[in-house]
Amino acid sequence: MKKALCFLLFVLLAAATPLAAQGDPNSVPETARVALTPVIASDAENIPQEAKPLLLNRLRQLATSNGYSSTALFPQFILTANPVLSDKQVIGSAPMKIRVELETTLYIADQASRTVFATGNVTLKGVGNTETEAYVDAFKTFRIEQPAVKAFAQKGREEIVRFYNMRCDFMLTKAEALVKTNQATEALEMLLSVPEVSKDCYEKAMALAPAVFEASAAQRCREVLQAAKTVWANSPDRRGSERAAILLLSIPPTASCIGESDKLLSEIKTKMQEVERFERSQYADRIDLMRRYIAALRDVGVAYGNGQPDTVIQARGWLW
């Protein structure tokens, strides 16, 4: 029964046709969002340490407000900024204030191939008792809704989608190679990062994802089990039980934690007190099932990614 259900889930996932995201970028589902990781370059020595969190937060707001996802566990596409001091003045007398003007270049790039997809420029001005305070004040004036900034974000999205469309087969081959070298979780994250707006590549990635997910589950049995426990603990209801069950049912029968997995699955079924209805609901709506299954796949990544270090990039020499 378990293997049959897994097979049916995989078939439904591969057969379901996703819808391309349209309209307001903030209203698109997570699967339609292009994964973009906001970062501050580790060699950006011109930015005061105390001001970096504010700039990073502005970059995150810029990404999410323009329909990007910032949840990639193995970041490939990055959003960063390079503020260059173009003017500095001491104003006033008692007390004196420092005024700075920063010519800030924004970048959306592929850090793996060191390819820049889009650049944009904004001028930021700030005043403070110290230069650091002036930088902080300047970053507060970073208006992410400016037309030029929005155009920059849209250009980056178009170039990333073009990247997927042109290099899809290479990416799928790389994912298969990662599975063969016991890096199935990395391969799964690569497949799940393909946005729905790249329709052909998305469908190919989703067709391959179930087999990679099963390999990932076998390799990281404990992470999958913990993800299911977390989902069930945070949402002990119909939705949580379905997502947890999909995760548990993905664990191969030969995996080391299969006994504990079956025990948790039995506990969930008993608590729901609707075993037959619960199992039948797995087959109800192929589109809804596909979306819930993808959400379950992402739960594996979340469980695996907890505690992972922040993305670190060296920008000097290829970005600026």
Disulfide bonds with the S-S distance in Angstrom:
Cys168-Cys201 2.22
Cys221-Cys257 1.67
